[in-house]
């Protein structure tokens, strides 16, 4: 449950607005090679892009596509937390200890994040 909740929270607070800004910045011109297009771009950085979107379209425009993003991030984090806890339990049982060393947590976090 904690993984799902963290995934939903990150989707709402960070990922969706950042992806909307990223896509707007990427799609504003056809080619990075054309210097004329670079001079007349509407969006210059993520903060300026978010500010412009909110000013022109309202706060809700930053959350277009929030439901699919919530589904993706919720599933990703639920799997990540579950796999991490399963690996942690296995390592602790195998080593006969109650806590992981820092390097073990790092490795397990990387492996579970890759799932």
C-alpha positions, -999 to +999 in steps of 0.1 A: +000+000+000+028+024+008+043+020-027+010+027-044+004+057-022+039+071-029+035+065-066+001+083-067+015+112-047+046+117-069+024+114-100+001+142-087+027+165-072+057+161-095+056+138-125+025+150-143+033+188-142+069+181-151+059+159-181+034+184-194+061+211-193+086+188-209+063+179-237+053+215-243+090+225-245+098+196-269+069+202-292+072+239-297+094+237-327+102+212-355+139+212-354+167+222-330+188+229-360+168+259-372+181+290-353+151+311-363+128+288-344+151+290-314+148+328-313+110+327-312+103+300-288+075+304-263+089+282-236+125+285-223+127+264-191+105+243-169+096+270-144+088+296-171+068+269-190+048+260-159+042+297-151+031+304-187+007+274-188-009+284-155-013+320-165-027+312-200-047+280-194-052+277-156-037+253-131-057+223-145-037+224-177-006+212-158-026+180-149-036+169-184-030+132-185-029+128-147-049+095-146-026+075-168+004+089-151-011+080-117-017+045-129+019+041-142+036+056-112+013+038-087+021+005-103+058+012-106+062+022-070+040-006-056+062-031-074+094-013-064+084-013-027+072-049-028+103-062-045+126-042-022+108-056+009+109-092-004+146-090-013+153-074+021+136-102+039+155-128+019+189-112+026+182-107+063+171-143+067+201-156+047+226-134+067+208-140+101+206-103+109+179-077+117+192-048+096+208-042+063+241-025+059+240+008+039+256-007+008+231-036+009+202-011+010+217+007-019+221-025-040+186-037-032+171-003-039+188-003-073+177-038-081+141-033-070+140+000-089+150-018-121+120-042-119 
